[in-house]
C-alpha cells in the first residue's frame, strides 16, 4: 500500500494534488485503481478534509481521476481521454472566443496530414472499421439526422488513431467533439439528407485513397472535404464568424480547391 508523507507548508491542496499526480505518473496507482479514501488521505497528508476534497476536485477537473458513487464509491485513476481538452474548447465556443471558422481552420492544419499518414500505415482491419463506421452513418440517416452526422464526423477521429500519435488523436477528438456536440446541435435540421449523404460520400472518397495507399490523394481529398464542409455550414450557421479566418478560407475555395499537399 502506498503511504503519502504529511505536508507542512501551504498551499496544501496544491501540494496534495502534486503528490497524487506524481504517484499516478509513476504508476503507483494505475488506471482503474482506487485511491486511498478521504479519511486515509487526511491521515497520510496530515491536512483537513476540505484540503483533500479541493485537491481531488482539481484532479477530477484535469481528467486524472473520476469520482464514483454507490457501493464502490471513491476516487479512481481515470483512463486519459480528450475530455478535459474538449470541455475547454466547448467553453471557448460558448463564451464566443472561438467560432466555426477557427475550428475548420485548425482542422485544415491537422486532418489532411493525419489522412496522409493513415494512407501510409493503415491495416486491413482499420479499413474494415472505417468502412463499417460510414455504413452505420448512412443507415442512420432515415432514423436520425443528428445521430447520422455525429457518427459520420467521428470518421476523422478514427483516421487520426491510425497515426498512433496520441497528441494527434487527442487534438482531433477534442476539436471534432467540440464541432459535433455544439455545432451539429445549433444547426439542427438545417442540413437535409442530400447534404448529409454528400459528407458521407466524401469520407468514402478519402477512405478509398487510404485503402489504395495513396497519401497525396488522402491529403488532398481530406482538405477538399473540409473546405466544402465549411462552405456548407457557413450558409446555415446562426452565429457570426471571424472575418479574417473566413476570408482566408474563402480564398482557398476560390482558388479552385487545389489538391496538391
VMD Tcl script that draws the C-alpha trace (Angstrom):
set ca {
  {0.00 0.00 0.00}
  {1.24 3.49 -0.88}
  {1.57 5.92 2.03}
  {1.89 9.66 1.37}
  {4.08 11.87 3.53}
  {2.45 14.53 5.71}
  {2.72 18.11 4.48}
  {3.73 21.17 6.48}
  {3.67 24.10 4.08}
  {0.91 25.85 2.11}
  {-0.77 25.84 -0.35}
  {-1.62 22.42 0.95}
  {-4.26 21.49 -1.62}
  {-1.78 22.10 -4.45}
  {0.85 20.04 -2.68}
  {-1.62 17.20 -2.22}
  {-2.60 17.47 -5.87}
  {1.05 17.43 -6.98}
  {1.85 14.39 -4.81}
  {-1.08 12.38 -6.15}
  {-0.22 13.40 -9.72}
  {3.32 12.13 -9.21}
  {2.05 8.83 -7.82}
  {-0.12 8.39 -10.93}
  {2.72 9.40 -13.26}
  {5.00 6.87 -11.55}
  {2.22 4.26 -11.91}
  {1.97 3.65 -8.21}
  {-1.73 3.93 -9.00}
  {-2.76 2.66 -12.43}
  {-5.89 3.49 -14.46}
  {-8.93 1.94 -12.83}
  {-7.30 1.63 -9.41}
  {-8.84 3.28 -6.37}
  {-7.01 5.95 -4.42}
  {-6.99 5.83 -0.61}
  {-10.21 7.09 0.96}
  {-10.64 10.72 2.02}
  {-10.08 9.70 5.64}
  {-6.88 7.83 4.74}
  {-5.61 10.77 2.69}
  {-6.34 13.16 5.56}
  {-4.30 10.96 7.89}
  {-1.42 10.44 5.44}
  {-1.08 14.08 4.39}
  {-2.00 15.47 7.82}
  {-4.32 18.06 6.29}
  {-8.02 18.84 6.53}
  {-10.79 17.04 4.65}
  {-11.54 20.31 2.82}
  {-7.95 20.39 1.51}
  {-8.24 16.80 0.27}
  {-11.56 17.48 -1.44}
  {-10.15 20.57 -3.16}
  {-7.17 18.58 -4.44}
  {-9.38 15.73 -5.65}
  {-11.70 18.23 -7.34}
  {-8.78 19.70 -9.26}
  {-7.56 16.25 -10.28}
  {-11.06 15.36 -11.47}
  {-11.29 18.58 -13.49}
  {-7.94 17.71 -15.09}
  {-9.29 14.32 -16.12}
  {-6.81 12.37 -13.98}
  {-9.35 10.81 -11.63}
  {-13.04 10.04 -11.57}
  {-15.29 10.11 -8.51}
  {-17.63 7.16 -8.21}
  {-20.73 6.88 -6.02}
  {-22.60 3.90 -4.64}
  {-21.26 0.58 -3.43}
  {-17.75 1.18 -4.79}
  {-17.62 4.89 -4.01}
  {-14.30 6.70 -4.06}
  {-11.70 8.33 -6.27}
  {-10.32 6.17 -9.09}
  {-7.49 6.84 -11.53}
  {-9.06 7.61 -14.90}
  {-8.08 6.43 -18.34}
  {-6.72 9.54 -20.03}
  {-9.04 10.90 -22.71}
  {-9.57 14.09 -24.66}
  {-12.48 15.00 -22.38}
  {-10.89 17.92 -20.48}
  {-9.49 19.42 -23.69}
  {-12.90 19.05 -25.34}
  {-14.59 20.77 -22.42}
  {-12.17 23.69 -22.69}
  {-12.91 24.01 -26.41}
  {-16.64 23.92 -25.73}
  {-16.30 26.61 -23.07}
  {-14.40 28.79 -25.54}
  {-17.19 28.28 -28.08}
  {-19.91 29.10 -25.55}
  {-18.04 32.24 -24.48}
  {-17.72 33.28 -28.15}
  {-13.91 33.20 -28.00}
  {-13.72 30.82 -30.93}
  {-16.20 30.05 -33.69}
  {-16.79 27.63 -36.54}
  {-14.20 29.27 -38.79}
  {-11.48 28.71 -36.16}
  {-12.43 25.05 -35.79}
  {-12.32 24.32 -39.51}
  {-9.11 26.33 -39.91}
  {-7.25 24.27 -37.31}
  {-8.67 21.06 -38.76}
  {-7.11 22.05 -42.09}
  {-3.71 22.07 -40.37}
  {-4.11 18.64 -38.77}
  {-6.53 16.28 -40.52}
  {-5.15 16.22 -44.09}
  {-1.75 15.27 -42.66}
  {-3.36 12.59 -40.48}
  {-5.10 11.14 -43.54}
  {-1.79 11.18 -45.42}
  {-0.13 9.18 -42.64}
  {-3.11 6.83 -42.43}
  {-2.68 6.03 -46.13}
  {0.93 5.06 -45.44}
  {0.35 2.94 -42.35}
  {-3.25 1.62 -42.34}
  {-4.03 -2.05 -41.78}
  {-6.77 -4.10 -43.38}
  {-8.67 -4.29 -40.08}
  {-8.59 -0.50 -39.77}
  {-10.04 -0.18 -43.26}
  {-12.86 -2.52 -42.29}
  {-13.61 -0.42 -39.19}
  {-13.69 2.81 -41.20}
  {-15.98 1.23 -43.80}
  {-18.32 -0.06 -41.07}
  {-18.45 3.38 -39.48}
  {-19.54 5.04 -42.73}
  {-22.08 2.29 -43.44}
  {-23.54 2.85 -39.96}
  {-23.72 6.61 -40.50}
  {-25.59 6.09 -43.77}
  {-28.01 3.63 -42.19}
  {-28.91 6.21 -39.53}
  {-29.96 8.95 -41.97}
  {-33.59 7.81 -42.22}
  {-33.88 7.50 -38.43}
  {-31.95 10.48 -37.05}
  {-30.07 13.17 -38.93}
  {-28.30 14.10 -35.70}
  {-27.03 10.58 -35.00}
  {-26.02 10.11 -38.63}
  {-23.98 13.32 -38.53}
  {-22.38 12.53 -35.15}
  {-21.39 9.06 -36.36}
  {-20.08 10.35 -39.67}
  {-17.93 13.11 -38.15}
  {-16.17 10.55 -35.93}
  {-14.57 9.22 -39.14}
  {-11.81 11.83 -38.71}
  {-11.10 10.63 -35.16}
  {-10.74 7.04 -36.37}
  {-8.38 8.15 -39.14}
  {-6.30 10.04 -36.55}
  {-5.97 6.85 -34.46}
  {-4.17 5.15 -37.36}
  {-1.28 7.62 -36.90}
  {-0.68 6.07 -33.44}
  {0.27 9.54 -32.21}
  {-1.71 10.26 -29.02}
  {-1.29 14.02 -29.45}
  {-2.88 13.89 -32.90}
  {-5.67 11.69 -31.55}
  {-6.41 13.89 -28.51}
  {-6.40 17.11 -30.54}
  {-8.53 15.65 -33.32}
  {-11.02 14.15 -30.86}
  {-11.27 17.41 -28.92}
  {-11.79 19.58 -31.98}
  {-14.19 17.13 -33.64}
  {-16.21 16.56 -30.48}
  {-16.46 20.30 -29.90}
  {-17.53 20.71 -33.50}
  {-20.06 17.89 -33.41}
  {-21.55 18.37 -29.97}
  {-22.29 22.07 -30.31}
  {-22.40 22.98 -33.99}
  {-24.46 19.99 -35.04}
  {-26.88 20.88 -32.25}
  {-27.01 24.51 -33.37}
  {-27.76 23.69 -36.98}
  {-30.36 21.04 -36.12}
  {-32.26 20.00 -39.24}
  {-30.92 22.86 -41.37}
  {-28.97 20.34 -43.46}
  {-31.11 17.95 -45.46}
  {-30.42 14.31 -46.30}
  {-28.67 15.11 -49.55}
  {-26.03 17.20 -47.76}
  {-25.51 14.53 -45.08}
  {-25.10 11.87 -47.77}
  {-22.65 14.14 -49.58}
  {-20.49 14.37 -46.42}
  {-20.56 10.58 -46.02}
  {-19.64 10.05 -49.67}
  {-16.73 12.50 -49.34}
  {-15.48 10.36 -46.45}
  {-15.77 7.30 -48.69}
  {-13.54 9.05 -51.24}
  {-10.97 9.73 -48.51}
  {-11.24 6.11 -47.38}
  {-10.64 4.93 -50.94}
  {-7.40 6.95 -51.08}
  {-6.32 5.50 -47.73}
  {-7.18 1.98 -48.91}
  {-5.17 2.48 -52.12}
  {-2.21 3.68 -50.02}
  {-2.19 6.97 -51.89}
  {-1.04 9.56 -49.31}
  {-1.16 12.51 -51.71}
  {-4.78 11.79 -52.63}
  {-5.73 11.18 -48.98}
  {-4.27 14.57 -48.03}
  {-5.92 16.40 -50.93}
  {-9.33 14.74 -50.58}
  {-9.43 15.50 -46.84}
  {-8.51 19.12 -47.45}
  {-11.17 19.42 -50.16}
  {-13.77 17.83 -47.88}
  {-13.02 20.25 -45.03}
  {-13.24 23.27 -47.31}
  {-16.53 22.10 -48.80}
  {-17.85 21.31 -45.32}
  {-17.02 24.85 -44.28}
  {-18.86 26.19 -47.29}
  {-21.95 24.11 -46.49}
  {-22.10 25.04 -42.81}
  {-21.26 28.71 -43.35}
  {-24.58 29.05 -45.18}
  {-26.61 27.92 -42.16}
  {-24.52 28.85 -39.11}
  {-26.57 31.08 -36.79}
  {-23.54 32.92 -35.39}
  {-21.02 35.44 -36.64}
  {-17.64 34.10 -37.75}
  {-14.16 35.59 -37.70}
  {-13.95 37.72 -40.84}
  {-10.18 37.29 -41.21}
  {-10.29 33.50 -41.00}
  {-13.42 33.37 -43.14}
  {-11.72 35.47 -45.85}
  {-8.66 33.21 -45.80}
  {-10.71 30.03 -46.13}
  {-12.84 31.50 -48.91}
  {-9.69 32.49 -50.79}
  {-8.69 28.83 -50.77}
  {-12.14 27.90 -52.00}
  {-11.88 30.50 -54.77}
  {-8.51 29.26 -55.98}
  {-10.03 26.01 -57.11}
  {-9.56 23.74 -54.10}
  {-6.09 22.68 -55.20}
  {-5.48 19.03 -54.38}
  {-1.74 19.35 -54.00}
  {-0.31 18.92 -50.46}
}
mol new
graphics top color blue
foreach p $ca { graphics top sphere $p radius 0.5 }
foreach p [lrange $ca 0 end-1] q [lrange $ca 1 end] { graphics top cylinder $p $q radius 0.2 }
display resetview
